[in-house]
Amino acid sequence: MILQKLRSQNLIQPPRWLVDQTQYLTVMGSVSYGVSGESSDVDVYGFCIPPKDLVFPHLAGEIHGFGRQIQKFEQWQQHHVTPPDG
């Protein structure tokens, strides 16, 4: 999978669980339309299903507005990923 390859090359730093929980990936933009050039980037979009504790924080003991709050997950993106070979 492309995310595993990018993470193993240390080119992206997604949340620990994201790569294994990604359900769908697709290429978008000029590459998908067949109009990309030499200097075009590749846009990859997808969706994931976060761990249960992030979707239902009360299961991890969070009480909304009190004490420690679990950081919410809405999206992850990383720009300007450049492989070492250019």
Secondary structure, DSSP 8 states (H G I E B T S, - for coil): -HHHHHHHTTS----TTHHHHEEEEEEETHHHHT---TT---EEEEEE---HHHHSGGGGT-BTTBS----------------TT-
